[in-house]
Amino acid sequence: MVVILGKLALLVAFAVLFVVFREVYIRWELIHLAKKHRTKPPTRLLDSFPLGIANFRKARQASVRNETCDFMMNLFKSGHDTLHDEVMGLNRIVTRDPENVKAVLATNFKDFSLGLRHGAFYPLLGDGIFTLSGEGWKHSRALLRPQFSRQQVSQLNSLNEHVDQLIRNFKRDSNQDNGRGFGFFDAQVYFHNLTLDTATEFLFGESVDSLSNGNRQVQGPEIKVTAQEFAECFNGSLKTLRLRIQLGKLSFLANPDHFKHEVKICHNFVDYFVHKTLAETEKEKADSGDQEFSYIFIEQLAKQTRDPKVIRDQAFNILLAGRDTTASLLSFALFILARDKRVWNKLRDEVLTTFGNDSSKITFESLKRSTYLTNTINEVLRLFPIVPSNSRMAIADTILPRGGGEDESSPVFVKKGTTVSYVVYVMQRTKKYWGEDAEDFRPERWEEGKLHMWDYLPFNGGPRICLGQQFALTEISFTLVRILQTFRDVEPHPDATPSFKDLRGLHSLTLSVAEGVWLRLIE
């Protein structure tokens, strides 16, 4: 026993010495490499020792408690814009500096990749535009670009049908007891149904119509899946993906049975559309010259490959973007508007003046001309970017233009293998870029003529800027106009969070309202 305890003590001592030596070496290397490349090291965050395990633990606790937004803000409470730390043994630079973000996403784009994202996300998303770098990403983007042409995005007929059903659901639930008081319901659930319906029709040429029948089943290769089951499993699987990316190189450890089941449900749901398309005739549709141009993504992809996994991966990546991001933005918008009657009334006046009560007057062009509507959406996206933080990994030694030294005016050397995380949520609330009222909701700021470039990135930037940006903004604008045409007032649930400043965000891969959007609409 004495011998075993002695060996154990020796192992512990050796481990402690190794960690201490590694920590000292990393700090020395930062200073050495900075001098060698005529740069300066960034300020180091606290609590990296040992191996950044404390940072992982804090980030994980914040995720579980739906406190990620506060956690991100607290990272920069020292006032610095660029910091250095470790997470699970990986060197990381964290920045809210727009110039550094520009370098990562644009000017030094070739020096960065998605890093460990492919391995972390692969069980659910496979090989698609959100997981691939290099040539694989270029190929995926080329496949998807025609789907988001102006001609495609501007077609509002099918969107109108789905929003009609959304409005009917809102009217029904505003006049019945839904378990939390008469007329109160969670609008966020319906927004996710709406975007699932529009995304499946847009991508697959067939909507699952979850707004009208969430129990409708589709037959996957192995099992039948309802739209409701897909939604629940999809949300659950995204939480696990969040954990996997936080674990870094140890992402393989987060592979529980419930995650495998959720992935199976999600894959069978999308595989229904894939196998249906592959089973149909390959006969080309005659070009009638009709203005009702139709580009069904999955049909076009099936002409290039007959591999069902390739088709599923590409389709699933876009379904992720088309469903979650748009639904979350609509949820944040209605959450805020329910509590800010000044903006609600001003916005409704513009809508009624521009469109009246006639949905046929809503066009792609008229939506773009609705200034206050655009400003309101921009302001929601500023305060609640749907992807609040993102990262890239350096695949070559490179440099960030700012962040070195105490005044942070010097360049920062970035060693190959270092992760650079850019925190959009914090950057878009930083007073030096947005003024003293940076944390206030004020759509009028967008009328004041100040140009915002790399300090405003709700849809990312550079070569990987979001392809579906216009599609998302069109769907959001159209839906909000229809709601404002139909309802004269909106009331938040009396027990709900009173202000958006106290709102807790649920952060999986995207940000959503943790408590839901419980409200009542008045016709």
C-alpha positions in Angstrom: 0.0 0.0 0.0 2.8 2.4 0.9 4.5 1.6 -2.4 1.3 2.3 -4.4 0.7 5.6 -2.5 4.3 6.6 -3.2 3.9 5.9 -7.0 0.6 7.8 -7.0 2.2 10.8 -5.3 5.0 10.6 -7.8 2.6 10.6 -10.7 0.6 13.6 -9.3 3.9 15.5 -8.7 5.0 14.8 -12.2 1.6 15.9 -13.6 1.7 19.1 -11.6 5.3 19.8 -12.7 4.3 19.2 -16.4 1.3 21.5 -16.2 3.4 24.2 -14.5 6.2 23.9 -17.0 3.8 24.0 -19.9 2.1 27.1 -18.5 5.5 28.9 -18.1 6.6 27.8 -21.6 3.5 29.1 -23.3 3.9 32.5 -21.6 7.5 32.6 -22.6 6.7 31.5 -26.1 4.1 34.3 -26.5 6.7 36.9 -25.5 9.4 35.3 -27.7 7.3 35.0 -30.8 5.9 38.5 -30.4 9.5 39.9 -30.3 10.6 37.8 -33.2 7.8 39.0 -35.4 7.9 42.6 -34.2 4.6 42.3 -32.5 3.4 42.4 -28.9 1.5 39.7 -27.0 -2.2 40.4 -26.0 -3.3 40.7 -22.4 -3.8 37.3 -20.9 -7.1 36.3 -19.4 -7.2 35.0 -15.8 -8.0 31.4 -14.8 -6.4 29.7 -17.8 -4.3 27.6 -15.5 -4.3 24.6 -15.7 -4.8 23.8 -19.4 -7.8 26.2 -19.6 -10.0 23.7 -17.8 -11.4 26.5 -15.6 -12.4 28.4 -18.7 -14.2 25.4 -20.1 -16.0 24.8 -16.8 -17.2 28.4 -16.6 -18.4 28.5 -20.2 -20.2 25.2 -19.7 -21.9 26.4 -16.6 -23.0 29.5 -18.4 -24.5 27.4 -21.2 -26.4 25.1 -18.8 -27.8 28.1 -16.9 -28.7 30.1 -20.1 -26.2 32.8 -19.0 -23.9 32.7 -22.0 -24.7 36.3 -23.0 -23.6 37.6 -19.5 -20.6 35.3 -19.7 -19.5 36.8 -23.0 -19.9 40.3 -21.7 -17.9 39.5 -18.6 -14.9 38.3 -20.6 -14.3 41.9 -21.6 -15.1 43.6 -18.3 -11.4 44.5 -18.0 -11.9 46.9 -20.9 -9.5 45.2 -23.2 -10.7 44.3 -26.7 -8.3 41.4 -27.4 -7.3 38.7 -24.9 -5.4 35.5 -24.8 -6.3 32.3 -22.9 -6.6 28.6 -23.1 -9.6 26.3 -23.3 -9.1 22.6 -22.8 -5.4 22.8 -23.7 -6.0 24.9 -26.9 -4.5 28.4 -27.2 -7.1 31.0 -28.0 -7.3 34.7 -28.8 -10.6 36.3 -28.0 -11.5 39.6 -29.7 -14.2 42.2 -30.1 -12.1 44.5 -32.2 -13.6 45.0 -35.7 -10.2 45.3 -37.3 -9.2 41.9 -36.0 -12.5 40.4 -37.1 -11.9 41.9 -40.6 -8.5 40.3 -40.7 -9.8 36.9 -39.8 -12.8 36.9 -42.1 -11.4 38.8 -45.1 -7.9 40.2 -45.4 -6.2 37.1 -43.9 -8.9 34.7 -44.9 -6.5 32.2 -46.4 -4.7 31.9 -43.1 -7.7 30.5 -41.3 -10.0 27.4 -41.4 -13.0 26.2 -39.4 -10.6 24.2 -37.3 -12.2 21.5 -35.1 -15.7 22.3 -36.2 -15.9 19.5 -38.8 -15.2 16.8 -36.2 -17.5 18.3 -33.6 -20.5 18.8 -35.9 -20.0 15.8 -38.2 -22.4 13.4 -36.6 -25.4 15.7 -37.3 -24.3 18.0 -40.2 -21.8 15.8 -42.1 -19.9 17.5 -44.9 -21.7 20.7 -45.7 -21.2 24.4 -46.1 -21.0 25.0 -42.3 -18.5 22.3 -41.6 -16.1 22.3 -44.6 -13.2 24.5 -45.4 -11.1 24.9 -48.5 -12.2 23.3 -51.7 -15.0 21.4 -50.1 -16.5 24.7 -48.9 -16.1 26.3 -52.3 -17.9 23.5 -53.9 -20.8 23.6 -51.4 -21.1 27.3 -51.8 -21.3 27.0 -55.6 -24.0 24.4 -55.3 -26.1 26.6 -53.0 -25.7 30.0 -54.6 -28.4 29.6 -57.3 -30.9 28.8 -54.5 -30.7 32.3 -53.2 -30.9 34.3 -56.4 -32.9 37.5 -56.4 -35.6 35.7 -58.5 -36.0 33.0 -55.9 -35.9 35.2 -52.9 -38.5 37.7 -54.2 -41.2 35.0 -54.6 -43.6 35.7 -51.8 -46.7 33.6 -52.8 -45.8 30.4 -50.9 -44.5 32.5 -47.9 -47.9 34.2 -47.8 -49.7 30.9 -47.4 -47.6 29.8 -44.5 -47.9 33.2 -42.7 -51.7 33.0 -43.2 -51.6 29.8 -41.2 -49.4 31.5 -38.6 -51.9 34.3 -38.2 -54.7 31.8 -37.9 -52.8 30.1 -35.1 -52.1 33.4 -33.4 -55.8 34.4 -33.5 -56.9 31.0 -32.2 -54.5 30.9 -29.3 -55.1 34.6 -28.4 -58.7 33.6 -27.7 -58.3 30.4 -25.5 -56.5 29.2 -22.4 -53.2 27.7 -23.2 -52.1 26.7 -19.7 -50.6 30.1 -18.6 -53.6 32.3 -18.6 -56.3 33.1 -21.1 -55.0 34.2 -24.5 -51.3 33.8 -23.7 -49.1 31.5 -25.8 -45.4 30.9 -26.8 -44.9 32.6 -30.2 -41.4 31.3 -30.5 -42.7 27.7 -31.0 -44.9 28.9 -33.9 -42.0 30.9 -35.4 -39.9 27.7 -35.5 -42.8 25.9 -37.1 -43.2 28.6 -39.7 -39.5 28.6 -40.7 -39.5 24.8 -40.8 -42.5 24.9 -43.2 -41.0 27.6 -45.4 -37.5 26.1 -45.4 -38.7 22.6 -46.4 -40.8 24.1 -49.3 -37.9 26.4 -50.4 -35.3 23.6 -50.3 -37.4 20.5 -51.1 -40.4 21.8 -53.0 -42.7 20.3 -50.4 -43.6 21.8 -47.0 -44.2 19.6 -43.9 -46.9 22.0 -42.9 -46.1 21.8 -39.2 -48.1 24.9 -38.5 -51.3 23.2 -39.4 -50.4 19.6 -38.4 -47.3 19.0 -36.3 -48.2 15.3 -36.2 -47.9 14.7 -39.9 -45.5 11.9 -40.5 -42.9 11.4 -43.2 -41.4 8.0 -43.9 -37.6 8.0 -43.6 -35.4 5.0 -44.7 -35.7 3.5 -41.2 -38.5 5.1 -39.2 -41.4 7.5 -39.6 -40.9 11.0 -38.1 -43.3 13.8 -37.4 -42.4 17.5 -37.7 -42.8 17.9 -34.0 -40.4 15.0 -33.3 -37.9 16.5 -35.7 -38.1 19.9 -34.0 -37.6 18.5 -30.6 -34.7 16.2 -31.6 -33.1 18.9 -33.7 -33.1 21.3 -30.7 -31.7 18.7 -28.4 -29.0 17.6 -30.8 -27.8 21.3 -31.2 -27.2 21.5 -27.5 -24.9 18.5 -27.7 -23.1 20.0 -30.7 -22.5 23.1 -28.5 -20.9 20.9 -25.8 -18.8 19.0 -28.5 -17.3 22.2 -29.9 -16.6 23.5 -26.3 -14.6 20.3 -25.7 -12.3 21.0 -28.6 -10.1 17.9 -29.4 -12.1 15.9 -26.9 -15.4 16.4 -28.7 -15.7 12.6 -29.3 -16.4 12.2 -25.5 -19.8 13.9 -26.0 -21.7 11.2 -27.8 -24.5 10.0 -25.5 -27.3 7.7 -26.5 -29.9 10.4 -26.5 -27.7 12.3 -29.0 -27.5 9.3 -31.3 -31.2 8.9 -31.2 -31.8 12.6 -32.0 -29.4 12.4 -34.9 -31.2 9.3 -36.2 -34.6 11.1 -36.1 -33.2 14.2 -37.8 -31.5 12.2 -40.5 -34.6 10.2 -41.3 -36.6 13.3 -41.5 -34.4 14.9 -44.2 -33.8 11.5 -45.9 -37.5 11.3 -46.7 -37.1 14.3 -49.0 -33.7 12.9 -50.4 -35.0 9.5 -51.2 -38.2 10.8 -52.6 -36.3 13.0 -55.0 -33.9 10.2 -56.0 -36.9 7.9 -56.7 -38.6 10.4 -59.0 -37.9 10.5 -62.8 -34.8 12.4 -64.0 -36.8 13.8 -66.9 -36.0 17.5 -67.2 -39.0 19.8 -66.7 -39.7 21.7 -69.9 -38.8 25.4 -69.8 -42.1 27.1 -70.4 -40.7 30.6 -70.1 -43.2 31.1 -67.4 -42.4 33.8 -64.8 -43.1 31.3 -62.1 -39.5 30.3 -62.0 -38.8 27.4 -59.8 -35.4 26.2 -58.6 -35.8 23.3 -56.2 -32.4 22.9 -54.6 -32.6 19.2 -53.9 -33.7 18.4 -57.4 -30.8 20.3 -58.9 -28.4 18.6 -56.5 -29.7 15.2 -57.4 -28.7 15.9 -61.0 -25.1 16.2 -59.9 -24.9 13.3 -57.5 -26.9 10.2 -56.7 -25.2 9.8 -53.3 -28.0 10.2 -50.7 -25.6 11.2 -47.9 -24.0 14.0 -50.0 -27.5 15.4 -50.8 -28.6 15.0 -47.2 -25.5 16.8 -45.7 -25.9 19.8 -48.1 -29.6 20.0 -47.5 -29.3 19.6 -43.7 -26.8 22.5 -43.5 -29.2 24.9 -45.2 -32.2 23.6 -43.3 -30.3 24.5 -40.1 -29.7 28.1 -41.3 -33.2 28.5 -42.8 -35.1 27.3 -39.7 -33.2 28.4 -36.6 -31.8 31.8 -37.4 -35.0 33.3 -38.9 -37.2 31.9 -36.1 -34.9 33.3 -33.4 -34.8 36.7 -34.9 -38.6 36.9 -35.2 -38.8 35.7 -31.5 -36.4 38.4 -30.3 -38.2 41.0 -32.3 -41.7 40.2 -31.0 -40.3 39.9 -27.4 -38.9 43.4 -27.6 -41.9 45.0 -29.5 -44.3 43.6 -26.8 -42.4 45.6 -24.2 -41.7 48.8 -26.3 -45.0 50.3 -27.3 -43.3 53.4 -28.7 -41.6 51.3 -31.4 -44.6 49.0 -31.9 -46.9 52.0 -32.6 -44.4 53.8 -34.8 -43.8 50.6 -36.8 -47.5 49.8 -37.1 -48.2 53.3 -38.4 -45.6 52.9 -41.1 -47.0 49.4 -42.0 -50.6 50.7 -42.3 -49.5 53.7 -44.2 -47.4 51.7 -46.7 -49.4 48.5 -47.0 -52.8 49.2 -45.5 -54.5 45.9 -44.5 -53.9 44.3 -47.9 -51.3 41.6 -47.9 -51.2 41.7 -51.8 -49.4 45.1 -51.5 -46.5 43.5 -49.8 -43.7 42.9 -52.4 -40.0 42.3 -52.2 -39.4 45.9 -53.4 -41.9 47.6 -51.0 -40.4 45.7 -48.1 -37.0 47.1 -48.9 -38.4 50.6 -49.0 -39.9 50.4 -45.5 -37.2 52.3 -43.7 -38.4 52.0 -40.1 -39.1 48.3 -40.5 -35.5 47.8 -41.8 -34.1 49.9 -38.9 -36.1 47.9 -36.3 -34.8 44.6 -37.7 -31.2 45.9 -37.8 -31.5 47.0 -34.2 -32.8 43.6 -33.1 -29.9 41.9 -34.9 -27.5 44.3 -33.3 -28.6 43.5 -29.8 -29.2 39.8 -30.4 -27.0 38.5 -33.3 -28.3 35.0 -33.9 -24.8 33.6 -34.0 -23.4 35.6 -31.0 -19.8 34.2 -31.3 -17.8 32.4 -33.8 -14.2 31.2 -34.3 -11.5 30.3 -36.8 -8.3 28.3 -36.4 -5.0 29.6 -37.8 -3.6 27.1 -40.4 -0.5 29.2 -40.8 1.5 31.7 -38.7 -0.3 35.0 -39.2 -0.9 38.4 -37.6 -3.9 40.4 -36.2 -3.5 44.1 -36.8 -4.4 45.2 -33.2 -4.5 44.0 -29.6 -0.8 43.9 -28.6 0.7 45.7 -25.7 -1.1 47.6 -22.9 -2.7 50.1 -25.2 -3.6 47.3 -27.7 -2.4 49.4 -30.7 0.3 46.9 -31.8 -0.2 43.9 -34.0 -0.6 40.4 -32.4 1.3 37.3 -33.7 -1.0 34.3 -34.1 0.8 31.0 -34.1 -0.5 28.2 -36.4 -3.0 26.1 -34.5 -4.3 29.0 -32.4 -8.1 29.5 -32.3 -9.3 33.1 -32.8 -12.8 33.7 -31.4 -14.7 36.8 -32.3 -17.6 37.8 -30.1 -20.1 39.6 -32.2 -22.6 39.9 -29.3 -20.2 42.0 -27.3 -18.8 43.9 -30.2 -22.2 45.1 -31.3 -22.9 46.4 -27.7 -19.5 48.1 -27.2 -19.9 51.9 -26.5 -16.8 53.0 -28.4 -18.5 51.8 -31.6 -22.2 52.4 -30.8 -22.2 55.3 -28.3 -23.2 55.5 -24.6 -26.6 54.0 -25.3 -25.2 50.9 -26.9 -27.2 48.6 -24.8 -30.5 50.4 -25.5 -33.0 49.4 -28.2 -33.3 52.4 -30.4 -34.0 51.8 -34.1 -33.6 55.5 -34.8 -29.8 55.1 -34.5 -29.8 53.7 -38.0 -31.0 57.0 -39.4 -28.1 59.0 -38.0 -25.7 58.4 -40.8 -22.9 56.7 -39.0 -21.3 54.0 -41.1 -21.0 50.6 -39.5 -18.9 48.0 -41.3 -17.0 45.3 -39.4 -18.5 46.3 -36.1 -21.9 45.0 -37.3 -21.8 41.4 -38.5 -25.2 39.7 -37.9 -24.6 37.6 -41.1 -20.9 37.2 -40.8 -18.5 38.8 -43.4 -15.9 38.2 -46.0 -16.0 35.2 -48.4 -18.2 33.2 -46.0 -20.9 35.9 -45.6 -24.3 34.3 -45.3 -25.8 33.3 -48.7 -29.3 33.4 -47.3 -29.2 36.9 -45.9 -31.8 38.4 -48.2 -34.1 35.4 -47.9 -34.0 35.6 -44.1 -34.6 39.4 -44.1 -37.4 39.1 -46.6 -39.2 36.4 -44.6 -38.8 38.3 -41.3 -40.0 41.6 -42.8 -43.0 40.0 -44.5 -44.0 38.1 -41.3 -43.7 41.2 -39.1 -45.8 43.3 -41.6 -48.5 40.7 -41.6 -48.6 40.6 -37.8 -48.7 44.4 -37.5 -51.5 44.5 -40.2 -53.6 42.0 -38.3 -53.1 42.9 -34.6 -53.4 46.4 -33.0 -51.6 45.5 -29.8 -49.4 42.9 -28.1 -49.2 42.1 -24.4 -46.4 40.2 -22.8 -47.3 37.6 -20.2 -47.4 39.3 -16.7 -45.0 36.8 -15.3 -42.5 37.0 -18.2 -39.2 38.9 -18.1 -40.1 42.6 -18.0 -37.3 43.9 -20.1 -35.1 42.6 -22.9 -32.1 43.7 -20.8 -32.9 40.9 -18.3 -33.6 38.4 -21.1 -31.7 35.1 -20.9 -30.5 33.6 -24.2 -30.5 29.9 -24.9 -27.2 29.4 -26.8 -26.8 26.1 -28.7 -25.3 26.9 -32.1 -27.6 29.8 -32.4 -29.2 32.2 -29.9 -32.9 32.0 -28.9 -35.1 33.2 -26.1 -34.6 30.8 -23.2 -38.0 31.2 -21.6 -39.9 31.4 -24.8 -42.0 34.4 -26.0 -45.2 34.3 -24.0 -47.6 36.9 -25.1 -51.2 37.8 -26.2 -52.1 39.5 -29.5 -55.2 41.7 -29.8 -56.9 42.0 -33.2 
